[in-house]
Amino acid sequence: MNIEKWIEKGIEQLKEEFGEDLVEKALNFVKNFEVEIPSWVFGNFGGGRFGSYTPPGFARNIYEKIDDASFVHKLTGATPRLATHILWDFSNDGIFPDIKIVENVYNYVKEKNISLGAISPTYFLVGSHRGSFTSIDKEIRKRYIEQTIFGAEIAKKYANKLLTLWFPDGSLYPGEIDLKRNYERMKLSLIECYEKISKDVKILIEYKLFEPGTYSTTIPDWGTSYILAKSLGKNAGVLIDLGHHPHGVNIEQIVATLIAEDIYGGFHFNTRYSADDDLSVEPNLQMARIFYELVKGNVVCNKDEEKNWAYMIDQACSRENRFHSILNSIDSLQISLARSILVNSEKIEKFQKDDEIILANREFNKAISLCDVRPIVYKARLEKGLPYDPLKAYIESGYQKKIEEERK
């Protein structure tokens, strides 16, 4: 198959169906969309549900993670920043962070033509079994609060001024903790941090339905994150992780509500089939509907980056090739974005006004579920001088064989 001819033919058909303006807009958005990739996706995440299996060639330290992230950006042109976890990436003992490591990493990422993105304090390692910000032990709370303030300083000086917070705090059984006091300690600890953090730094508060706590999680839903963010200030917001909801939750409605409330938001993209967020993003209908709300809300691909939400991938499954997984996620996000752009909002608004329910739904799904937008995505990549299929290019690059030999 002549891929260039296939792309051009596909573009012509899309323009005929959706109009030249929307197709050109979709091309432009795909070209400009950026998403952070997580350092942990490249590391040693064996164990757990898959025993001791780890895909071959895993990164053994933060510098090899940066090498891998840099190669992904070279193939996609869409991942210029690397999200990191403080105690995984900037610590020698897994308990306290080390500024020397941060400085060395900062210099190394510049050499590799990428930069540091969101900084995540690590609240779930040694000493957190009874909570982090909610621990009844003042010394434990103090250690995690200090790590958070340290993370904000890293974010301001060495990264993109974004701090992302996820807490494992909660309980396994009724009666184990006092639910009200637990929430109050969380809020007070966040306020204590916030008062010591530069207002140049944006803070996103993540939530999770359950796990590791199976009876209660201190921040279990977007409403709790929203309340806590509002109690802090304008530069705090809500981080939506797609794997952290009950099945069937209308996440696009959460997006629309947060945008309507003019609160800063962000995403951890992944796919959830079980009880967590380990899996690679798929270009499913929900993902395209989410992007439709993001585009309508004017929080993606703005030239003025202050208007944009934060977009990150969060996945780590030990059963799959990590490069195949992350490249598939990037591809899926770009496909979902392109579909969302092709929706004719003017037609839909007319159908809504006339109470034509099915006609509105059919017009919406014409782009969201029935359209093959790969010609748009491939053309956007080729126009940036990138391989039209980054995963195919990775397989042909020899990089996998190289790292397997070097990292035995």
C-alpha positions as CSV (number, residue, x, y, z in Angstrom):
1,M,0.0,0.0,0.0
2,N,1.3,3.5,-0.9
3,I,0.7,5.2,2.4
4,E,0.9,8.7,1.1
5,K,-1.8,8.1,-1.5
6,W,-3.9,6.3,1.1
7,I,-3.6,9.3,3.4
8,E,-4.4,11.9,0.8
9,K,-7.4,9.9,-0.4
10,G,-8.6,9.6,3.2
11,I,-8.2,13.3,3.8
12,E,-10.2,14.1,0.6
13,Q,-13.1,11.8,1.8
14,L,-13.0,13.4,5.3
15,K,-13.2,16.9,3.9
16,E,-16.1,15.9,1.7
17,E,-18.0,14.5,4.7
18,F,-17.0,17.0,7.5
19,G,-15.8,20.0,5.6
20,E,-12.4,21.4,4.9
21,D,-12.4,23.7,7.9
22,L,-12.9,21.0,10.5
23,V,-10.4,18.6,8.9
24,E,-7.7,21.4,8.8
25,K,-8.6,22.2,12.5
26,A,-8.2,18.6,13.4
27,L,-4.8,18.4,11.7
28,N,-3.6,21.5,13.6
29,F,-4.8,20.2,16.9
30,V,-3.1,16.8,16.5
31,K,0.2,18.6,15.5
32,N,0.1,20.7,18.6
33,F,-1.2,18.3,21.2
34,E,1.4,17.4,23.9
35,V,1.1,14.8,26.7
36,E,3.6,14.0,29.5
37,I,4.8,10.4,29.9
38,P,5.6,8.9,33.3
39,S,9.1,7.8,34.3
40,W,7.7,4.8,36.0
41,V,6.3,3.3,32.8
42,F,9.9,2.4,31.8
43,G,11.1,1.0,35.1
44,N,11.1,-2.3,36.9
45,F,7.4,-2.8,37.8
46,G,7.4,-6.6,38.0
47,G,5.8,-8.4,40.9
48,G,2.2,-8.1,42.0
49,R,-0.4,-9.9,39.9
50,F,2.2,-11.2,37.4
51,G,4.7,-12.7,39.9
52,S,8.2,-11.6,39.3
53,Y,7.8,-11.0,35.5
54,T,9.2,-7.8,34.1
55,P,9.5,-7.1,30.4
56,P,13.1,-7.3,29.2
57,G,15.1,-4.1,28.7
58,F,13.5,-2.2,31.6
59,A,15.2,1.0,32.7
60,R,17.3,0.4,35.9
61,N,17.6,4.1,37.0
62,I,16.2,7.6,36.2
63,Y,18.9,8.2,33.6
64,E,17.8,5.2,31.5
65,K,14.2,6.2,32.0
66,I,15.2,9.6,30.5
67,D,16.9,7.9,27.5
68,D,13.7,5.9,26.8
69,A,11.5,9.0,27.2
70,S,13.7,10.9,24.8
71,F,13.4,8.2,22.2
72,V,9.6,8.2,22.5
73,H,9.6,11.9,21.9
74,K,11.9,11.5,18.9
75,L,9.3,9.1,17.4
76,T,6.1,11.0,18.3
77,G,7.1,14.7,18.7
78,A,4.3,14.8,21.3
79,T,6.0,14.0,24.6
80,P,8.5,16.8,25.4
81,R,8.2,16.3,29.2
82,L,8.7,13.5,31.7
83,A,6.6,13.2,34.8
84,T,8.5,11.9,37.8
85,H,7.9,10.5,41.3
86,I,10.2,12.0,44.0
87,L,11.1,8.9,46.0
88,W,11.3,6.6,42.9
89,D,13.4,9.0,40.9
90,F,15.2,11.5,43.2
91,S,16.0,9.4,46.3
92,N,18.8,7.0,47.3
93,D,16.9,5.4,50.2
94,G,13.2,5.6,49.2
95,I,12.6,7.7,52.3
96,F,14.1,11.1,51.8
97,P,14.6,13.1,48.5
98,D,18.1,14.2,47.4
99,I,18.6,17.6,45.7
100,K,21.9,16.4,44.1
101,I,20.0,13.8,42.1
102,V,17.5,16.4,41.0
103,E,20.3,18.7,39.7
104,N,22.0,15.9,37.8
105,V,18.7,14.8,36.3
106,Y,17.9,18.3,35.3
107,N,21.1,18.6,33.4
108,Y,20.7,15.2,31.8
109,V,17.2,15.8,30.4
110,K,18.4,19.0,28.8
111,E,21.1,16.9,27.0
112,K,18.3,14.6,25.8
113,N,16.2,17.5,24.4
114,I,13.3,16.9,26.8
115,S,12.4,18.5,30.1
116,L,10.9,17.6,33.5
117,G,7.1,17.8,33.8
118,A,4.8,17.1,36.7
119,I,6.5,16.3,40.0
120,S,4.7,13.8,42.2
121,P,5.5,13.4,45.9
122,T,5.6,9.7,46.8
123,Y,3.2,9.1,49.7
124,F,2.9,5.3,49.5
125,L,6.3,3.9,50.4
126,V,8.0,3.2,53.8
127,G,6.1,4.6,56.7
128,S,2.8,5.2,55.0
129,H,0.9,2.1,56.1
130,R,-1.2,4.2,58.5
131,G,-1.5,7.1,56.2
132,S,0.7,10.0,55.0
133,F,-1.0,13.4,55.4
134,T,-3.6,11.8,57.7
135,S,-1.2,9.7,59.8
136,I,-1.8,10.0,63.6
137,D,2.0,10.1,63.9
138,K,3.0,13.8,63.7
139,E,6.6,12.9,62.5
140,I,5.2,10.9,59.6
141,R,2.9,13.8,58.6
142,K,5.8,16.2,58.9
143,R,8.1,14.1,56.7
144,Y,5.4,13.9,53.9
145,I,4.6,17.6,54.2
146,E,8.3,18.5,53.9
147,Q,8.6,16.2,50.9
148,T,5.6,18.0,49.3
149,I,7.1,21.4,49.8
150,F,10.4,20.1,48.4
151,G,8.5,18.8,45.4
152,A,7.0,22.2,44.8
153,E,10.5,23.8,44.9
154,I,11.7,21.2,42.3
155,A,8.6,21.9,40.2
156,K,9.3,25.7,40.2
157,K,13.1,25.6,39.7
158,Y,13.7,22.5,37.6
159,A,10.4,21.5,36.0
160,N,7.1,23.0,34.6
161,K,5.7,24.3,37.9
162,L,3.2,21.5,38.3
163,L,2.7,19.4,41.4
164,T,0.4,16.3,41.3
165,L,-0.8,14.8,44.6
166,W,-2.2,11.3,45.1
167,F,-2.7,9.9,48.6
168,P,-3.2,6.2,49.6
169,D,-4.7,7.3,52.9
170,G,-7.8,5.4,53.9
171,S,-9.0,2.3,55.8
172,L,-9.7,-1.4,55.3
173,Y,-12.5,-1.9,57.8
174,P,-15.3,0.1,59.4
175,G,-14.1,1.4,62.8
176,E,-10.4,1.3,61.9
177,I,-10.2,5.1,61.7
178,D,-12.4,8.1,62.5
179,L,-13.5,9.2,59.0
180,K,-14.2,12.8,59.9
181,R,-10.9,13.3,61.7
182,N,-9.0,11.6,58.9
183,Y,-10.5,14.1,56.4
184,E,-9.8,17.0,58.7
185,R,-6.1,16.0,59.0
186,M,-5.9,15.7,55.2
187,K,-7.3,19.2,54.8
188,L,-5.1,20.8,57.5
189,S,-2.0,19.1,56.1
190,L,-2.8,20.4,52.6
191,I,-3.3,23.9,53.9
192,E,0.0,23.8,55.8
193,C,1.7,22.8,52.5
194,Y,-0.1,25.3,50.4
195,E,0.9,28.2,52.7
196,K,4.6,27.4,52.2
197,I,4.4,26.7,48.4
198,S,5.1,29.4,45.8
199,K,1.9,30.6,44.1
200,D,3.7,30.1,40.8
201,V,3.3,26.4,41.3
202,K,0.0,24.7,40.3
203,I,-1.3,21.9,42.4
204,L,-3.6,19.1,41.2
205,I,-5.3,16.9,43.7
206,E,-6.0,13.3,42.5
207,Y,-8.7,11.0,43.8
208,K,-9.3,7.3,43.8
209,L,-12.4,5.2,44.6
210,F,-10.5,2.6,46.5
211,E,-7.2,0.8,46.8
212,P,-5.2,0.3,48.9
213,G,-8.0,1.1,51.4
214,T,-11.0,-1.1,50.6
215,Y,-13.5,0.4,53.0
216,S,-12.6,4.1,52.8
217,T,-10.3,6.3,50.8
218,T,-9.8,9.8,52.2
219,I,-10.1,11.4,48.8
220,P,-12.4,9.0,47.0
221,D,-14.0,11.2,44.3
222,W,-13.8,14.3,42.2
223,G,-16.1,16.2,44.6
224,T,-13.7,15.7,47.5
225,S,-10.8,16.8,45.4
226,Y,-12.8,19.8,44.2
227,I,-13.7,20.8,47.8
228,L,-10.1,20.5,48.9
229,A,-8.8,22.4,45.9
230,K,-11.3,25.2,46.5
231,S,-10.2,25.4,50.1
232,L,-6.6,26.1,49.0
233,G,-6.8,28.7,46.2
234,K,-6.9,29.5,42.5
235,N,-3.8,27.6,41.6
236,A,-5.1,24.3,43.0
237,G,-7.3,22.0,41.0
238,V,-8.6,18.5,40.3
239,L,-6.6,15.6,38.7
240,I,-8.8,13.1,36.9
241,D,-7.3,9.6,36.6
242,L,-9.5,7.5,34.3
243,G,-8.9,4.3,36.2
244,H,-10.0,5.7,39.5
245,H,-13.8,5.6,39.1
246,P,-16.6,3.0,39.3
247,H,-17.4,1.3,36.0
248,G,-19.8,3.4,33.9
249,V,-19.1,6.8,35.4
250,N,-19.7,9.6,33.0
251,I,-16.3,11.2,33.1
252,E,-17.0,13.7,30.4
253,Q,-19.7,15.1,32.6
254,I,-17.1,15.6,35.3
255,V,-15.0,17.4,32.8
256,A,-17.8,19.7,31.7
257,T,-18.7,20.5,35.3
258,L,-15.1,21.4,36.3
259,I,-14.8,23.6,33.2
260,A,-18.1,25.3,34.0
261,E,-16.8,26.0,37.5
262,D,-13.6,27.5,36.1
263,I,-11.4,25.2,38.1
264,Y,-8.0,24.1,36.9
265,G,-7.9,20.4,35.9
266,G,-5.7,17.7,34.5
267,F,-5.7,14.1,33.3
268,H,-3.9,10.9,34.0
269,F,-4.8,8.9,30.8
270,N,-5.1,5.1,30.9
271,T,-7.6,2.4,30.4
272,R,-9.4,0.7,33.2
273,Y,-10.8,-2.8,32.8
274,S,-10.2,-4.0,36.4
275,A,-9.7,-2.1,39.6
276,D,-6.8,0.2,38.7
277,D,-5.2,2.3,36.0
278,D,-2.4,0.0,34.6
279,L,-3.4,-0.4,31.0
280,S,-2.6,1.4,27.8
281,V,-5.0,4.0,26.4
282,E,-7.5,2.8,23.7
283,P,-9.2,5.0,21.2
284,N,-12.6,4.1,22.6
285,L,-15.8,6.2,22.5
286,Q,-15.4,7.5,26.1
287,M,-12.0,8.9,25.3
288,A,-13.3,10.8,22.2
289,R,-16.3,12.1,24.2
290,I,-13.9,13.4,26.9
291,F,-11.8,15.2,24.3
292,Y,-15.0,16.7,22.9
293,E,-15.7,18.4,26.2
294,L,-12.1,19.5,26.6
295,V,-12.1,21.1,23.1
296,K,-15.5,22.7,23.7
297,G,-14.2,24.0,27.0
298,N,-11.2,25.6,25.4
299,V,-8.7,23.9,27.7
300,V,-6.5,22.0,25.2
301,C,-4.1,23.1,22.4
302,N,-4.3,26.8,23.2
303,K,-1.3,29.0,22.2
304,D,-1.6,30.6,25.6
305,E,-0.6,27.6,27.7
306,E,-2.1,29.2,30.9
307,K,-5.5,28.3,29.5
308,N,-4.7,24.6,29.0
309,W,-5.2,21.8,31.5
310,A,-2.4,19.4,32.3
311,Y,-2.3,16.2,30.3
312,M,-0.3,13.1,31.4
313,I,-0.3,9.4,30.8
314,D,-0.3,7.2,33.9
315,Q,0.2,3.5,33.2
316,A,2.5,0.7,34.2
317,C,1.6,-3.0,33.4
318,S,4.4,-5.5,33.7
319,R,2.9,-7.9,31.1
320,E,3.4,-5.7,28.1
321,N,6.3,-4.1,26.2
322,R,6.5,-0.7,27.8
323,F,7.3,1.1,24.5
324,H,4.5,-0.6,22.6
325,S,2.2,0.4,25.4
326,I,3.2,4.1,25.6
327,L,3.3,4.6,21.9
328,N,-0.2,3.0,21.6
329,S,-1.5,5.4,24.2
330,I,-0.1,8.4,22.4
331,D,-1.6,7.1,19.1
332,S,-5.0,6.6,20.8
333,L,-5.1,10.0,22.3
334,Q,-4.4,11.7,19.0
335,I,-7.1,9.6,17.3
336,S,-9.6,10.6,20.0
337,L,-8.7,14.2,19.8
338,A,-9.1,14.2,16.0
339,R,-12.5,12.6,16.2
340,S,-13.6,15.2,18.8
341,I,-12.7,18.1,16.5
342,L,-14.8,16.7,13.6
343,V,-18.0,16.9,15.5
344,N,-20.2,19.7,14.0
345,S,-21.3,21.5,17.2
346,E,-23.4,24.0,15.3
347,K,-25.6,21.2,13.8
348,I,-25.8,19.5,17.2
349,E,-26.9,22.8,18.9
350,K,-29.7,23.2,16.3
351,F,-30.9,19.7,16.9
352,Q,-30.8,20.3,20.7
353,K,-32.8,23.5,20.3
354,D,-35.4,21.6,18.2
355,D,-35.5,18.7,20.6
356,E,-34.3,16.3,17.9
357,I,-32.7,13.8,20.3
358,I,-31.8,11.0,17.9
359,L,-30.6,13.4,15.2
360,A,-28.3,15.1,17.6
361,N,-27.0,11.8,18.8
362,R,-26.4,10.6,15.2
363,E,-24.6,13.8,14.2
364,F,-22.4,13.4,17.3
365,N,-21.5,9.8,16.7
366,K,-20.8,10.4,13.0
367,A,-17.5,11.7,14.1
368,I,-17.0,10.1,17.5
369,S,-17.7,6.5,16.7
370,L,-18.0,6.0,13.0
371,C,-15.1,7.9,11.5
372,D,-11.6,6.7,10.6
373,V,-9.4,9.7,11.4
374,R,-6.1,7.9,10.9
375,P,-5.4,9.9,7.7
376,I,-5.5,13.1,9.8
377,V,-3.2,11.7,12.4
378,Y,-0.8,10.2,9.9
379,K,-0.7,13.4,7.8
380,A,-0.1,15.6,10.9
381,R,2.9,13.4,11.8
382,L,4.4,13.4,8.3
383,E,4.1,17.2,8.1
384,K,6.2,17.4,11.3
385,G,8.8,15.2,9.8
386,L,7.8,12.2,12.0
387,P,7.1,8.6,11.1
388,Y,3.4,8.1,10.3
389,D,3.3,5.1,12.6
390,P,5.6,5.5,15.6
391,L,5.1,2.0,16.9
392,K,6.1,0.5,13.5
393,A,9.1,2.8,13.5
394,Y,10.1,1.7,17.0
395,I,9.9,-2.0,16.0
396,E,12.1,-1.3,13.0
397,S,14.6,0.9,15.0
398,G,16.5,-1.8,16.8
399,Y,16.1,0.1,20.1
400,Q,14.5,-2.8,21.9
401,K,17.3,-5.2,21.0
402,K,19.8,-2.5,22.0
403,I,18.4,-1.9,25.5
404,E,17.9,-5.7,26.1
405,E,21.6,-6.3,25.4
406,E,22.8,-3.3,27.4
407,R,20.5,-3.8,30.5
408,K,20.8,-7.5,31.0
